[in-house]
């Protein structure tokens, strides 16, 4: 029987061999201290998820906590997907709908294919909050210098701060080639993000607007690593940024966000907008999960 107190690494949002964002998951973290959890994240070098019993009477099925090498995170989309996928694979779920407690609040999780090899997990996020950054909010020249691009490398769209759980700065790039060639000045990202109230830069380029396919990269503010292979929370924020810009052709179809290509870790995040009548009230993010096969 597997020891559920030891971390298991899964690749979340995988879109091919070597793809996805690795997530060390501990299915029974009830005996772990904060230092123990951070130690797991530091050892593996990735954002890690820890499953705990829900507080009695809370109305939740589980509690989840998340750590990166440098600090605790309030919410992590890919680690949530990975943790629930593992719980389902281990036969530890009693329902296809879960209420999970996180430091950012309650997250609903839908599970399909429980008891089969084709387990599918979707995580809820609330409606996004989107704010356009104006010249009074930030120095665009500084952002361009950090990303080592020029004004002509930007698409003719606003730069936005968007959030469903954490604020991400959405930077529209004119072409996928330019996006994949970005080599930022990582030493300056943390201070710049702090100045604009953001937890990371999320440059993106449109692949096919009619099919709602986007490429993106995530440069986090201070996680302890320079880039993420797949970032569910950022993809959710991007979906609401696209909606604000009038770029969502069909709210009933998923928005598909490719990430990780520049890192040779191809990833694909599906963001499905949730509507009530004509109002978008939230979204669901999901994607493929595979066991990590690295030694």
N, C-alpha and C positions, 0 to 999 in steps of 0.2 A: 504493500500500500504506500502511496506517495506521502512523504512528509510535508504536510501543508504549511509548516512553519519555515520552510526553506524557499527562497525565491526561485521562480520558474520564469524564464524569458520567453516572451512571445513577440512576434512581429505583427504590428497592427496597421491596418490600411495597406497591406501588401498588394502590389500590382505586378508581380513577376518575381523571378529568382533574385534573391538578395534584397528584396524590397521590403518596404514597411518601416515603421518606427519601432525599434526594440523597446520593450517594456518589461522590466523585471517585476513580477507580481508575487506577493506573499498572501496566500489564501487564508492563513490563520496568523494574524499579527497581534493577537491578544496579549502575548507576553513580551512585546517589543517596546522599548523606550523610544523617545524621539531620536536619541543619538544612534540607536540601533537602526532605525529606518533611514536616517541620513547616511549611515555607514553603508547600507545596501546601495543607495543611489551613487555614492562616491565610488564604491568598488566597481560597479558596472558602468558608470559614466553616463547613465540615462535616467530620464524621469521614471520613477518607480511608484507602483501602487500597492497599498496595504489594506487588506480586508479585515474589518473588525466586527464583532457583534453590534447590532444596533442598540442604542440605549433603551432600557426597558420602558415600555409605554410610549415610545416615540412614534410608533406607527410606521417605522421603516423596516426593511428586510435586512439591510446591512449598513455599516458605516464604511466609507472609503477615505483614506488619507493618501496624500501624494507628496513625494519629495524629489527634488533635483539635487545634484551634488552640493549646491550652495545654500539651499533653504527649502522650506515647506511651501507647497503651492495649494491654493484654495480649491482648485478644480483642474482636472486633466481629462480631456476627451478620450485620447487614445488609450490611456491607462485604465479608464473606466470600461471602455469596450473590451480591452484585453482581460481585465479582471472578471467581468461577467461571462465572457466566453470561456474562461478557464473554469469558473464555477459550474457552468452548464456542462462542460466536458467531464468534470469530475462527479456529476450527478448530485450537486449540492443545492440545486434550485427546486423549489416546490411550485413555482408559477412561471408563466411566460411574461408577466408584467411585474416589475420590481420598483420599489421606492428606496432610493439609496441616499443616505445622508452624507453630505460633503461639507467642507468648511465654507463653501459658497452657497449652501442651501440644499434643498431637496432636488434630486435628479431622478426622473422617471426613465426606466430602461425597458425596452421591448426585446424579447428573445424569440427567435424563430428556429425551427428545426431542433428543438431540445430533444435529446435522446437519439440523434442521428449524427452522421459525420458532417452534415451541412448546417452547422450552427451559425445563425446570423444575429447580430446584436445592433440595436440602434439606441442612441442616448439622446434624451431631450435637452433642449436649451430654450431659454425664454426669448421673446422678441428682442432683437438687437437695438442698441442705442447707438446712433450714428451722428457724428459731429464733423463738419468740414473744418479743416485747419486753414486759417487765413494768415495773411502776412503779419498780423499782430500776434498770432499764436506761436509762430516759429520762424526760424530763419531757413528758407528753402535752399539758399546757397550752401548752408552748412549740411543739410540733408544730402544734397547732390554730391558734396565733397566726401561725405562719409561713405556713400554708395559708389563713389568714383565714377559718376556718370555726368552727363550734361543735360541741360534743359530739353534738348531735342530727343533725348532718350526716354522722356516721359510721354505717356499717352495724354491727349487733351481732356483729362478728367480731374476732378478735385482729389487732393490728398485728404484722407479721412481718418479720424479715430473712431473705431467701431468696436462694440463689445456685446457679447452675450454673457460671458463670465469674467473675462479680463480684457482690457483695452489693447487692441492691436492697431498699428498704424498702417493703413492700406495705401501702398504707393503704386500707381498705375504705370506700367512700363510699356513702351511702344511696341516691343517685339519679344518673342520668346528667346531668340538668340541672345539679345542683350540681357534678358533676365538670367539665362543660364551662365552667362559670362561674368555676372556680378562677383566682385571680390572686395567686400567692404573693409573699411578700417574698423575692425572689431573693437579696438581699444576705446573708441569714441562712442559706441552705440549706447552703453549704459547711461552715461551722463546726458546724452541727447534725449533718450527715451524718458528719463526722469523729468527733463525740462518740459515735456509735452504730455506727461501723465500717461505714458504708454508702457506696456510690458514687452514690446517687440516690434520690429519692422517686418511687414508682410508685403513685399513687392509682388505684383502679379501681372500677368499678360493674358489677354483673351486669345484662346485658340479657335473657338467656334461659338459665336454668340447665339446663333439659332439653336444649336445643340446644348448650349449652356455648359461649355467645357472651358476651364480656366487652368493655367499653370501658375504656380506660386512658390515662393521660398520664404522660410521663416528664420529671422535672425533675432533670437531672444535677448532681452535686456541683460540678464545676469544669472543665467541658469547654471553656468559652469561648463558649457560647451557652446561652440559658435553658431551651429545651425541645427534645425530639426528636420528629420526626414518626412514627418507628417504631423500636422498640428490641427486636431479636430476643432478646438476652440477658435483658432484663427480662421479656419475654413468657414465656420458658422458666422463669425463676424464679417467675413468677406461676402457671404451670401446676402447679408442685410445691407452691406455697402453697395453691392450690385443692384439690389432692390431700390435703394435710395436714388441711385443714378438712372433708374429706368431701364436697366440692362437685363432684367429677368423676363424672358420672352413668355414663359409659361410657368406660373407658380406651382402648377400641379405636377411638374416633372422635376426630377432631382437636378441640382447643380453639381457638376462633377469637377473636383479640384485635384489636379495632378500636383504632386510635390515630391521632392527627393531626387529628381532626375539628375541634377547637377552633382549630387552626392553619390551617384550610382546606387541609390536605394529607391527604385521606383515605387511610388505610393499613389493611391487613389482614394479620396474621401468623397462620399456621397452626402450631400446636404439636402434634405427634403423639407421644404417649407410647410408649416402647419397652418391651415387657414380655417377660419370660421366665417362663413359667408364670403365677403370680399376682403376681410381683414386677415392679415398675417399675424398670428399670435405666438409664434415660436418656430422651432425647427427640430428635426431629428437628424443626427449624423451617424453614419455607419460605414462599414467597409470590411474587407476580408481580414481574417486573423489566421496566422500560420505559426506553428511551433518554430522556435529559433533553432537552426541547425548548425550554428557555429560551434567549434570545440570550446 
